[in-house]
Amino acid sequence: MFQAEKVKNDCVRWIRDFFEKNGKGCNAVVGISGGKDSSIVAALCVEALGKERVIGVLMPCGVQHDIDCAYAVVNHLGIRHYVVNIQDAVEGVVKNLPESLSVTTQSLTNLPPRIRMTTLYAVSQSCNGRVANTCNLSEDWVGYSTRYGDSVGDFSPLSRLTVAEVKEIGYLLDLPRALVDKIPIDGLCGKTDEDNLGFTYAELDRYIRTGEIDDPDKKALIDRKHAANLFKLELMPCFEPSFD
């Protein structure tokens, strides 16, 4: 049985310990999308460090249809926040790519989250900060993140917790329930996570924790995604010279 309150309290202590060892007095910098993961990470950081040491960064790309949810998070938590619209940066990169280069849809899809991470580090290094990673175990398991985009950061409170477990913690953090229960949308192509993945988070979470799944086709799909995306969770391979 998942003990949400114990895990929440342990996570809060872990965040405090991280900052004691890796940035005493520093601020937590969190990219705020308006989704449950960034909302819950921000709330955990507020409980661990106090709201005066948590900075939210809203990063729409042009017009973001659910930006009101991101504002709701920072206003509810009472944290300092900045808004950086990344549209010009994204368009600037695309405009200056060589005409001879056949830019793929995947490249264009992953460019905004990589620019968002660059933005977070620009804010962090200007505000004595440490960047929070907001991925969860379910997303990481099937590679549902952008390498060197939302997959990175300085500390990660949720990377060992499934979507269901993250939500249980969210219910304990006095966040508006609508934010915790908000249907996850990738923020890249406008589809829900589950539409893109081909299975529900409930199915994925159950499979991760128990090894059980009813649909063999979905099992095969999850296994393929997991194997193909493990490289996102590993350190960059390095050549190790021999000096014997």
N, C-alpha and C positions, 0 to 999 in steps of 0.2 A: 504494500500500500504506500502511495506517495504521501509523505508528510510535508505538506506545503508550508506550514508555518515554520517548521524546523529548517527546511531548506532555505526559505526566505531569510530567516535570521542568520543562518550560516553564510549565505551569500553577502548579506550586509557586512558581516564581520570580515569576510574575505576581501571585499572592496576596501574597507578601512585598512586592512593589513597591506594590501597592494600599494596604497598611497603612502603608508608609513615607510615602506621599503623602496618605492619607486617614484617618489615625488611628494615628499612631505610638504604639505601646504599647497600643493598644486590643485588645479580645478579639473573636474571631469567635463569633457566636451562631448556632447551627444548630438548626432545628426537626428533631427526630429522629423519624421515623415508623416506622423499622425496615425501610424499603425500601432499594433499592440506591442511589438518588440521594443521599438525605440521609446514608447511611452513607459513601459515597465522598467527598462534599463534606467531611464531618467529618474523614475520614482525610487528605484533602489539606491541610486547614487545620492538622491536627496536625503533618504533615510540614513545612509552611511556617513555622508559628509556635511549635510546641511545645505539648504537651498542656495546659500550665498556662494557655494563652491561648485555649483553645477551650471553649465552654460549650454543652452540649446541652440542649434544652428538649423534653420529652415532653409532648404535649398530647392525651390521650385525650378523647373526648366520651362520658362515661359509661364503659362497659366497652369496651375495645379488645381484640379477640380475639387480635391478634398483638403485644401490648405487650411480650411477652417478647423479641421481636426488637429492639425499641428499647432495652431494657435491655441486651441482648447487645452492641449497638454501643457504648454509653457505657462499659460495663464493659471491653470489649475494648480500647478506646482509652485508658481510664484518665482520662477527662475529667470535669470537674465537670458536674453536671446538675441540672436542676429538673424537677419534675412539676407541671403545671398542668392540672387537669381543667376543660375549658371547658363542660361540660354545663350548669351553672347559668347561664352567660352566654348560651348559645344559647337556652335555654328562657326566660330573662328577656326577651330581645328578642322572641321569638315571642309570649310571653304579653302583651306590651304593644303589639303591633301593633293598629291599629284593627280592630274587628270588621267594619266595613264594607269593609275591604280584602280582596280575594280574593287571598290569598297563593299564589303559584305554587309548584309543585314545584321549579322551577329556583331560586327564591329561597331555599327551605329547604335545598336541596342545597348552595348556594354560601355560605350563612351561616357554617358552621363554619370553612372555610378562611380566611374574612375575619377571623373572631374569632381564629383562630390567628395570623395575621400581626399583629394588634393586640397579642396577647400577646407575640410575639417582640420587638416594639419596646418594650413595657413592660419586659421583661427587659433588652434591650440598653441602653436609656437608664438603667437602674439599675446596670449592670455595665460601663460604659465600653466598649460594644460596637459592632460593625457586623454587620448581619444578612445572612447568606448566603442567596442565592436558590439553590434546588436543582433548578430545571427543566432539562431537556435539550432539544436541538434537535428531536428527533423529536416530543416533546410540544408544543413551541412551534409547530412547523410546522403542526399541525392544530388549534391552539387548545385543547389538552387541559390547561387550567389555569384557575384562577379569577382574573379580573381584580381587582386589589387584594387578592388572597389569596396563593396560592403563586406567582403570576406576578411578584411584586415582591421587593425586597430592596436591599441596598447594593452588593453585588458578586455576580457570577455565574460560577462556575468552569466550568459544564457547558453553558451555553446555545448553544455552537457545536459541540457534540459529539452524535452520534446515540446511541441506546440501545446499539447494538453496540459503539461506540467507548468509551462510558462503562464498559461491562462489562470491556473489555480493560484499561482503566486500573485498575479495581477489583481485577483479578487481581494487579496489581503492588503493591498497597498492604497486603498481609498481612492483609486482612480475611477472616473466615470465608467460605468459598466459598458456603455456603448463603445468606448475606446478598446477595452479588453476583448469584446466580442466582435469587433469590426472585421468584416470579411477581408482577408488579406488579398491585396492586389499588388502585382509586381512593380507597379510604378514605371514600367518601361514600355510595355505594349498595351496596357489597359485591361488585360485579362486577369482573372483571379488566379491565384497560385494553383489551385486545384485543377482549373481548366488547363493550365500549361503542363502540369505534372502528369495528368492522366489517372490520378487516384486521390483519395481524400487524405487529409492529415490524420484523421482518426484511424484509417487503415494503415498508414505509414507508422504512426506512433505505436500502434498495437504490434506491428511487425518488428519494430526496433526493440521494444521492451520484452516481447514474449516469443518472437520467432513465428507467430501464428498469423496467417492470412488466408482468406477464403477463396480468393480468385487466383489461380495459378498464373494467369497472364499478367496480372498486376504484380505478383511476386517476381516474375521474370523481369518486368520493367524496372522495378525498384532495384533489383540486384544489378542490372545493367548500368543504371544510373550511378549506383554506389561505386561500382568498380571503375567506371569511366572517369569519375570525378574525385577519386581519392587524392590525386595530385594537388588539388586545391588546398588540402589540409596538411600538406607536408612542406617542409622547408625546401627551398630551391636546391636541387642537386648541385654539389660542388665537386670538382675534380680534386682528388687527394693525391698529390705527388709523393712518390717514394724517394727517400733520400738514403736508402741503404747502399 
